[in-house]
């Protein structure tokens, strides 16, 4: 698939999920919580889930392979490939199942914006390959689950 035909590189509102949260911590601390392998594993998972890391290398071209373990023991294999890191403002990732060339993987762009009061606005944009996949994610609870993950980030930095 060429970049021109890759739906993760062309924006469309009907394929995007956007989550935003104000975190009561300065920009550099919030960015480090996302980019430091020792920190991200402490908070990045939905509420009630555990996170088992198989491999983590947070840098452009690096990847994080991990398993979400739900409260009832169901295991969800994940892989993030870090595409771009522009410290302390942006991280861009492809996120999907822990398989090569997962057709369901989606692009995640996380931006970090400092406020004058010392807080940071975190905006997480998921761009899905199809409108149907976005709709299925929303139906599954992706918005609510995403907000619980951002809640865990806020608690981690409190």
C-alpha positions in Angstrom: 0.0 0.0 0.0 1.4 3.4 -1.0 1.2 6.4 1.3 -1.3 8.0 -1.0 -3.6 5.0 -0.7 -3.1 4.4 3.0 -6.2 5.6 4.8 -4.2 6.4 7.9 -2.4 9.2 6.1 -5.5 11.0 4.7 -7.8 12.7 7.2 -11.5 12.2 7.2 -13.9 13.2 9.9 -16.0 10.1 9.6 -12.9 8.0 10.5 -11.6 10.0 13.4 -12.1 9.7 17.2 -10.8 12.7 19.2 -10.3 12.7 23.0 -9.0 15.7 24.9 -8.1 16.0 28.6 -6.5 18.8 30.6 -3.8 17.3 32.9 -2.7 19.2 36.0 1.0 18.9 35.3 3.5 20.8 33.2 4.0 20.0 29.5 7.5 18.3 29.9 6.2 16.0 32.7 3.1 15.0 30.7 5.2 14.3 27.6 7.7 12.2 29.6 4.8 10.1 30.9 4.1 9.2 27.3 7.7 8.8 26.1 9.5 7.2 29.1 9.2 3.4 28.9 9.2 3.1 32.7 6.3 5.5 33.1 4.0 4.6 30.2 3.7 1.0 31.4 2.4 2.2 34.7 -0.7 4.0 33.4 -1.5 3.2 29.8 -4.4 0.8 29.9 -8.2 1.1 30.4 -9.5 1.3 33.9 -9.4 -2.1 35.6 -7.0 -3.6 33.0 -3.4 -4.7 33.6 -0.7 -4.2 31.1 2.0 -6.8 30.3 4.9 -5.5 28.2 6.6 -7.9 25.9 8.9 -5.3 24.2 9.2 -1.5 24.4 11.4 0.9 22.4 9.9 4.4 22.3 11.7 6.2 19.4 10.8 6.7 15.7 10.7 3.2 14.2 10.6 1.6 17.6 7.7 -0.5 18.9 5.8 -1.4 22.0 4.3 -4.8 22.1 2.0 -5.4 25.1 -1.0 -7.3 26.3 -4.0 -5.7 27.9 -5.4 -8.2 30.5 -9.0 -7.4 31.3 -10.5 -7.9 34.8 -12.0 -11.2 33.7 -8.7 -12.4 32.3 -9.2 -11.9 28.6 -6.0 -11.0 26.9 -5.7 -8.4 24.1 -2.4 -8.4 22.2 -1.4 -4.9 21.0 1.4 -3.4 19.0 2.3 0.3 18.7 4.9 1.4 16.2 6.2 4.9 16.9 6.3 6.9 13.7 7.2 10.4 14.8 8.2 12.0 18.1 8.6 15.7 18.3 9.4 16.4 21.9 7.6 17.8 23.8 4.7 18.5 21.4 3.8 15.4 19.5 3.9 11.6 19.3 2.5 9.7 16.2 1.9 6.0 16.4 0.3 3.2 14.4 -1.7 1.0 16.9 -3.2 -2.4 16.2 -3.0 -6.0 17.1 0.4 -7.6 17.6 0.6 -8.9 14.1 2.6 -7.7 11.1 0.6 -5.4 8.7 -2.6 -5.5 10.8 -5.2 -4.2 8.4 -7.2 -2.9 11.4 -4.4 -0.8 12.8 -5.1 2.9 13.2 -3.1 6.1 13.3 -2.8 7.9 16.7 -1.6 11.4 17.0 -1.1 12.7 20.5 -0.4 16.4 20.9 0.6 18.2 24.1 -0.2 21.9 24.6 1.0 24.0 27.6 -1.5 26.3 29.2 -0.5 29.5 31.0 -1.6 28.0 34.3 1.0 25.2 34.2 -1.5 22.5 33.0 -1.3 20.6 29.8 -3.9 19.9 27.2 -3.5 16.3 25.8 -5.4 15.7 22.5 -5.5 12.1 21.3 -6.7 11.6 17.7 -7.4 8.2 16.4 -7.7 7.9 12.6 -9.2 4.6 11.6 -8.8 3.1 8.1 -12.6 3.0 7.5 -15.7 4.7 8.9 -17.1 1.2 9.8 -14.1 0.5 11.9 -14.5 3.9 13.7 -18.2 3.1 14.3 -17.3 -0.3 15.6 -14.8 1.2 18.0 -17.2 3.7 19.3 -19.8 1.0 19.7 -17.3 -1.1 21.6 -16.7 1.8 24.0 -13.4 3.3 22.6 -14.3 6.8 23.7 -15.2 5.9 27.3 -12.2 3.5 27.5 -9.9 6.1 26.1 -11.1 8.6 28.8 -10.4 6.1 31.5 -6.8 5.7 30.2 -6.4 9.5 30.3 -7.8 9.5 33.8 -5.1 7.0 34.8 -2.5 9.3 33.2 -3.8 12.2 35.3 -3.6 10.1 38.5 -0.1 9.0 37.6 1.0 12.6 37.3 -0.9 13.8 40.4 
